[in-house]
């Protein structure tokens, strides 16, 4: 074996010069010379340069394959021009890379775990809201008053947001300053009375109408049927976005929309196209439609708002609801459409519990989109269907017909198809292609390892080192 300082001459030992590496001799290793009677003289030359064409990496790769002179990964014999050794991987860099990768994995794991917990909270809050509405109707059957009272609680959205901001970031701004900063959602000049009415009125009306139709549907149908039909709003959002916002056309989402419509028809057909069942289905579909219109208009006029702007907007809608829509419950009261007794006789426990759960659901939905993956929020809404079904079966002893179960399953399957990302088809093809290409590479790698081992054993037996250049 050769050494860095010199080597004894061996007249019988042949020497092979790797021709393709003309300017990349291995410094510090034995290199053939013309003297010594055909022997191999060792030249201790450490002045080779590491060029930018990848010679450094090429040598490392060759030495790693052949096991040249006890080569270990991370070592390189090249030296820089200033004389310092150039190591491909230093212990410090390995430690930093490992710490970064560990931190990345930890953050991803925490985000996923937080998302799963958020899914459970979203589903539980929506199931609780729906079931408390059913309980409230047993003693207080005034759906518009309940909708109006619950919408007023949106006023607390911005104070809750600011309190969380102060706790987590030690916010220096006052609530008024933060409120004015978030009011830029309405324009550069902030919120004026004209913009307040112009921007807030249509969204507040759609919000109240969505909740009112949902509550009316709960008077006609079970909580499971209404929550399943409400999931159709995802299909309506896609159709409206495709028509109004000119979003990308996706065949799988068209199929999902058709499945949603099929489930709606089957749900209406379950008890025949007459009576409370048909009216309840129409009301639930109307609630899903107004919800989809609200979301599409929000995206069209307000764009992608941050969490502070969303909190500001929802609190503004709460103020609008309290100021301008308060006349509607009074009109319904005096016209005997929705009549209740004295204020003290109202079921304030159920009303406050319902409004609180509804507020928690809205907070989780809007904050969860920022903190974790948006798809998990949609899954949480979907899981409210089996949650309501479990409560209906165990507590209310509801018996579902085969047609209703089939319709619910079809709607839920269509909802899941709508959650597929836009590039799901190309991503799936790339994944399958990578799996197909990985198998030949593994097979070829095994053959290369076996051939390199055999070559290295033959070379050491002859006293030479053969470096494959292919």
Secondary structure, DSSP 8 states (H G I E B T S, - for coil): ---SS-----TT------SS-SS---TTSB---S-STT---B---------TTSHHHHHHHHHHHHTGGG--TT----B-TTS-B--SS-HHHHHHHHHHHHHHHHHHHHHHHHHHHHHHHHHHHHHHHHHHHHHHHTT---HHHHHHHHHHGGGHHHHHHHHHHHHHH---S-HHHHHHHHGGGG-TT---HHHHHHHHHHHHHHHHHHHHHHHHHHHHS-HHHHHHHHTTHHHHHHHHHHHTS-----HHHHHHHHHHHHHHHHHHHTT-SSHHHHHHHHHHHHHHHHHHHHHHHHHHHT-S--HHHHHHHHHHHHHHHHHHSHHHHHHHHHTTSS----GGGS-HHHHHHHHHHHHHHHHHHHHHHHHS-HHHHHHHHHHHHHHHHHHHHHTS-----HHHHHHHHHHHHHHHHHTS-TTHHHHHHHHHHHHHHHHHHHHHHHHHHHHHHHHHHHHHHHT-------
